[in-house]
């Protein structure tokens, strides 16, 4: 839920502790644990998931690009979802939100887009006051290794920019553009922004990452320090983290593959969220340090006791709601 929770942000809630235990147990069950850790269970669930029902007051349409499709989620009015009104959105016309969010999904560059990310698109719309949320189902490995995902993310970004350019010329007002992603999508968000900077193109106004995967060399300290505490990827070398098919012979130190090696000079404002017990913890920490050293504005929040992509548990434990409220606050202050 997005309504206020009474739990102290510096403490782990009872429900948060329970969620951690549930994730750890299910990720290590002999029957489904390995499939959950290596992405196969997600693939099966995605293939058999039910048709997603768009919430009342929203419109979902699909847009076909050359190599992939995109979900376009638009808010049509002030509606209540997850117990929270989105608020600032006013228009019921197509593409008339107060800005755009490009959501790049996670999945280790192996998992495709699914209903979980349609739910997250609604959350992003709520906390942003009704921004249009674009979610590309970008190409993934092993059939389409690097740079396919980056190419598709760039094509989606260009599509959004055409919309923005048209609306800004008509209104004379600048529209917000945010790139957001979780896990591999978080790394892809940073890689995309790096590519835009290198090509002197308009950058997004802000970047949001959740449990960003930015180090495919797995050289960060937390890959060892949290090997036993990470409830999802810990305790095994047969997880998505250790698959190498995405970069398929390319150098994993390439900053477009592992953005922890990028130069963050000139980057837009960033909000990075990560769980204390993640093997990917240092992926966010290293980016944060480099961003600050480069003069960029970056906020890193390490959530005590939390695990990979804990924000998906909204309504189940307070920490997820806290994370989304932090995103709402951050977007509200973004200029």
VODO-970903 format. One record per residue (C-alpha): residue in one letter; x, y, z. Coordinates in steps of 0.05 Angstrom, whole numbers, plus 32768, in hexadecimal, padded with zeros to 4 digits. Example, Ala and Ser with C-alpha at 12.3 -4.5 7.8 and 13.67 -1.06 7.14 Angstrom:
<kekols>
- A,80F6,7FA6,809C $
- S,8111,7FEB,808F $
</kekols>
This chain:
<kekols>
- X,8000,8000,8000 $
- X,8016,8048,7FF5 $
- X,7FF4,8063,8033 $
- X,801E,8076,806F $
- X,803E,803E,8096 $
- X,8056,8047,80DE $
- X,8095,801D,80D9 $
- X,80D7,8040,80E4 $
- X,80FE,8042,80A2 $
- X,813F,8032,80C8 $
- X,8122,7FF1,80E3 $
- X,810B,7FB2,80C0 $
- X,80C1,7FA6,80C8 $
- X,80A6,7F63,80E0 $
- X,8085,7F59,809C $
- X,80C6,7F6C,807A $
- X,80EC,7F37,80A1 $
- X,80B7,7F04,8090 $
- X,80BB,7F16,8046 $
- X,8106,7F0C,8048 $
- X,80FD,7EC7,8066 $
- X,80C8,7EB4,8033 $
- X,80F5,7EC9,7FF8 $
- X,8130,7EA3,8015 $
- X,8108,7E64,8021 $
- X,80E6,7E63,7FDD $
- X,8127,7E73,7FB9 $
- X,8149,7E36,7FD8 $
- X,8112,7E02,7FD2 $
- X,812C,7DC7,7FAA $
- X,80ED,7DC6,7F7F $
- X,80EC,7E0F,7F68 $
- X,8128,7E32,7F87 $
- X,8159,7E29,7F4E $
- X,8124,7E3C,7F1A $
- X,8114,7E7A,7F42 $
- X,815D,7E8F,7F48 $
- X,8170,7E84,7EFF $
- X,8132,7EA5,7EE1 $
- X,8110,7E67,7EC5 $
- X,80D6,7E6C,7EF6 $
- X,80C9,7EB3,7EE1 $
- X,80C9,7E9D,7E98 $
- X,8095,7E68,7EA6 $
- X,8069,7E97,7ECF $
- X,806D,7ECC,7E98 $
- X,8058,7E9B,7E63 $
- X,801B,7E85,7E8B $
- X,8006,7EC6,7EAC $
- X,7FBF,7EDD,7EA7 $
- X,7FAA,7F19,7E7D $
- X,7FB9,7F58,7EA4 $
- X,7F7C,7F81,7EB7 $
- X,7F88,7FCC,7EB0 $
- X,7F70,7FF2,7EEE $
- X,7F34,8020,7EE6 $
- X,7F49,8065,7ED1 $
- X,7F85,804D,7EA9 $
- X,7F90,803D,7E61 $
- X,7FC3,800A,7E4A $
- X,7FD6,8005,7E01 $
- X,800D,7FE0,7DDD $
- X,803B,8000,7DAB $
- X,8063,7FD6,7D7B $
- X,80AA,7FEA,7D6B $
- X,80D8,7FC9,7D38 $
- X,80F6,7F95,7D67 $
- X,80C9,7F97,7DA5 $
- X,8087,7FAF,7DC1 $
- X,8079,7FE3,7DF7 $
- X,8043,7FEC,7E2B $
- X,8029,8034,7E30 $
- X,8003,8040,7E70 $
- X,7FDC,8080,7E76 $
- X,7FB3,809C,7EB0 $
- X,7F6F,80B5,7E9B $
- X,7F59,80D8,7EDA $
- X,7F5F,80DA,7F26 $
- X,7F56,8092,7F3B $
- X,7F68,806D,7F7B $
- X,7F97,8032,7F74 $
- X,7FBB,800F,7FAE $
- X,7F96,803E,7FDD $
- X,7FB7,807C,7FC2 $
- X,7F9F,80B2,7F92 $
- X,7FD1,80C4,7F5C $
- X,7FC0,810D,7F65 $
- X,7FDE,813E,7F34 $
- X,7FCA,811E,7EF2 $
- X,7F92,8144,7ED1 $
- X,7F8A,812E,7E89 $
- X,7F61,80F6,7E6C $
- X,7F7E,80FF,7E26 $
- X,7FB1,80D0,7E07 $
- X,7FFA,80E1,7E17 $
- X,7FE6,811D,7E42 $
- X,8006,810A,7E84 $
- X,8036,813A,7EA7 $
- X,8072,8115,7E8B $
- X,808D,80D0,7E79 $
- X,80AE,8097,7E9E $
- X,80D5,8064,7E76 $
- X,80D3,8024,7EA0 $
- X,8108,7FF1,7E90 $
- X,80F8,7FAE,7EAE $
- X,8126,7F7E,7ED3 $
- X,8133,7F35,7EC7 $
- X,817E,7F2E,7EC0 $
- X,8179,7F3F,7E75 $
- X,8158,7EFA,7E6E $
- X,8112,7F07,7E89 $
- X,80DE,7F29,7E5E $
- X,80A9,7F5C,7E70 $
- X,806E,7F42,7E99 $
- X,8032,7F56,7EC3 $
- X,805D,7F67,7EFF $
- X,8077,7FA2,7ED8 $
- X,8032,7FB7,7EC3 $
- X,8022,7FBC,7F0D $
- X,8061,7FE3,7F18 $
- X,804F,8012,7EDF $
- X,800F,8022,7F05 $
- X,8039,8030,7F43 $
- X,8066,805F,7F1C $
- X,8029,8083,7F00 $
- X,800D,808C,7F46 $
- X,804C,80A6,7F66 $
- X,805C,80D4,7F2C $
- X,8018,80F6,7F2A $
- X,8001,80D4,7EEA $
- X,803E,80D3,7EBD $
- X,8037,80A7,7E7F $
- X,805F,8067,7E8B $
- X,8081,8045,7E50 $
- X,8099,7FFD,7E5B $
- X,80BF,7FDC,7E21 $
- X,80C1,7F91,7E1D $
- X,8109,7F95,7E05 $
- X,812F,7F5B,7DE5 $
- X,8154,7F2E,7E15 $
- X,818B,7EF9,7E17 $
- X,819E,7EC5,7E04 $
- X,817D,7ECF,7DBF $
- X,818A,7F1A,7DC1 $
- X,81C8,7F2B,7DE9 $
- X,81E8,7F70,7DF3 $
- X,81DD,7FA3,7DD5 $
- X,8195,7F8F,7DC4 $
- X,8177,7FA6,7E06 $
- X,819C,7FE9,7E03 $
- X,8187,7FF3,7DBB $
- X,813E,7FE7,7DCC $
- X,8141,8014,7E08 $
- X,815D,804B,7DDC $
- X,8126,8041,7DA8 $
- X,80F2,8047,7DDF $
- X,8113,8086,7DF9 $
- X,8113,80A5,7DB3 $
- X,80C9,8095,7DAC $
- X,80BB,80B9,7DED $
- X,80E6,80F4,7DD9 $
- X,80BC,80FD,7D9A $
- X,807E,8102,7DC5 $
- X,80A0,8132,7DF4 $
- X,80BC,815F,7DBD $
- X,8077,8165,7D9E $
- X,8054,8175,7DDF $
- X,8089,81A6,7DF7 $
- X,8086,81CC,7DB5 $
- X,803A,81D1,7DBB $
- X,8038,81E4,7E04 $
- X,8079,8209,7E0E $
- X,8082,81E1,7E4F $
- X,80B9,81AF,7E5F $
- X,80A1,8169,7E70 $
- X,80C3,813B,7EA2 $
- X,80E4,80FC,7E88 $
- X,80FB,80C6,7EB9 $
- X,811E,8085,7EA9 $
- X,8112,804F,7EDE $
- X,8127,8007,7EE4 $
- X,8130,7FCE,7F14 $
- X,8168,7F9B,7F16 $
- X,8181,7F93,7ECE $
- X,8151,7FCA,7EBB $
- X,8174,7FF8,7EED $
- X,81B7,7FEA,7ECD $
- X,8197,7FF4,7E88 $
- X,817B,8038,7E9F $
- X,81C2,804F,7EB0 $
- X,81DF,8031,7E70 $
- X,81AA,8054,7E46 $
- X,81B9,8097,7E67 $
- X,8203,808D,7E5C $
- X,81F6,8080,7E12 $
- X,81CB,80BE,7E0D $
- X,8201,80E8,7E2E $
- X,8237,80CD,7E00 $
- X,820C,80E0,7DC3 $
- X,81FA,8126,7DDD $
- X,81B0,8116,7DE0 $
- X,817E,8131,7E12 $
- X,8184,810C,7E54 $
- X,814A,80F8,7E81 $
- X,813B,8126,7EBA $
- X,8145,80EE,7EEC $
- X,8157,80A5,7EF4 $
- X,8138,8075,7F26 $
- X,8157,8031,7F34 $
- X,8141,7FF7,7F60 $
- X,8175,7FC2,7F70 $
- X,819C,7FD7,7F33 $
- X,81C9,7FA3,7F12 $
- X,8204,7FCE,7EFD $
- X,823F,7F9E,7F05 $
- X,823D,7F61,7ED8 $
- X,8286,7F53,7EEA $
- X,826C,7F42,7F30 $
- X,82A9,7F64,7F4E $
- X,8285,7F8D,7F84 $
- X,828F,7F7D,7FCD $
- X,8247,7F69,7FDA $
- X,824B,7F2E,7FAA $
- X,8274,7F0D,7FE0 $
- X,825C,7F32,801E $
- X,8213,7F23,8010 $
- X,821B,7EE0,7FF0 $
- X,81FB,7EBD,802B $
- X,81C9,7EF3,803E $
- X,81A9,7F01,7FFA $
- X,8169,7ED8,7FFE $
- X,815F,7ED5,7FB2 $
- X,81A3,7ECF,7F91 $
- X,81CE,7EBB,7FCC $
- X,81EC,7E76,7FD8 $
- X,81F0,7E61,7F8F $
- X,821A,7E6F,7F52 $
- X,81E2,7E57,7F25 $
- X,81B8,7E96,7F27 $
- X,81A8,7ECD,7EF5 $
- X,81E1,7EF6,7F13 $
- X,8214,7EC5,7EF8 $
- X,81F8,7EBC,7EB2 $
- X,8226,7ED9,7E7D $
- X,81FB,7ED3,7E3F $
- X,81E6,7F1C,7E3F $
- X,822A,7F38,7E2D $
- X,823A,7EFB,7E01 $
- X,8284,7F07,7DF6 $
- X,8283,7F52,7E02 $
- X,82AD,7F6F,7E3B $
- X,8282,7F70,7E7A $
- X,82AA,7FAD,7E90 $
- X,828C,7FD5,7E57 $
- X,8265,800C,7E7C $
- X,822A,8001,7E4E $
- X,8226,7FBA,7E6B $
- X,823F,7FC9,7EB1 $
- X,822E,8012,7EC0 $
- X,8255,8010,7F01 $
- X,8291,801E,7ED5 $
- X,8271,805B,7EB3 $
- X,8283,80A5,7EBA $
- X,8249,80C9,7EDB $
- X,825E,810F,7ECA $
- X,8221,8136,7EB2 $
- X,81EF,8101,7EC7 $
- X,81A9,8115,7EDD $
- X,818F,810D,7F24 $
- X,818B,80C6,7F3C $
- X,8164,80A0,7F71 $
- X,8180,805B,7F81 $
- X,815E,8029,7FAF $
- X,817C,7FE7,7FC4 $
- X,8174,7FB3,7FFB $
- X,81A7,7FAA,8032 $
- X,81AD,7F5F,8026 $
- X,81B5,7F5F,7FDB $
- X,81F1,7F42,7FB7 $
- X,81E6,7F7D,7F88 $
- X,81ED,7FB0,7FC0 $
- X,8232,7FC7,7FAA $
- X,8217,7FD1,7F63 $
- X,81F0,800D,7F7C $
- X,8225,8024,7FAE $
- X,825B,8028,7F79 $
- X,822F,8050,7F49 $
- X,821C,807F,7F82 $
- X,8265,808C,7F93 $
- X,8278,8098,7F4B $
- X,823D,80C5,7F3F $
- X,824C,80F0,7F7C $
- X,8296,80F4,7F69 $
- X,8281,810B,7F23 $
- X,8256,8142,7F40 $
- X,8213,8122,7F31 $
- X,81D8,8124,7F62 $
- X,81C9,80DE,7F7B $
- X,81A0,80C3,7FB5 $
- X,81AF,807C,7FCC $
- X,8181,805B,7FFD $
- X,8195,8018,801A $
- X,8157,7FF9,8039 $
- X,8167,7FD2,8079 $
- X,8158,7F88,8076 $
- X,813E,7F8A,802F $
- X,814B,7F5F,7FF2 $
- X,814C,7F62,7FA7 $
- X,8112,7F8A,7F89 $
- X,80EE,7F8E,7FCC $
- X,80C5,7FC8,7FAF $
- X,809A,7F95,7F8B $
- X,807B,7F80,7FCD $
- X,8050,7FBE,7FD4 $
- X,8017,7FB0,8004 $
- X,803B,7F75,8023 $
- X,806E,7F98,804F $
- X,807B,7FE1,8062 $
- X,80BF,7FE8,8041 $
- X,80A1,7FE1,7FFB $
- X,8070,8019,8009 $
- X,80A7,8044,8026 $
- X,80D1,803B,7FE7 $
- X,8098,8051,7FBA $
- X,8089,808D,7FE6 $
- X,80D3,80A0,7FE1 $
- X,80CD,809C,7F95 $
- X,808F,80C8,7F97 $
- X,80B2,80FC,7FC2 $
- X,80F0,80FA,7F95 $
- X,80C8,8103,7F55 $
- X,80A1,813B,7F74 $
- X,80E1,8162,7F81 $
- X,8100,8152,7F3D $
- X,8109,818F,7F11 $
</kekols>
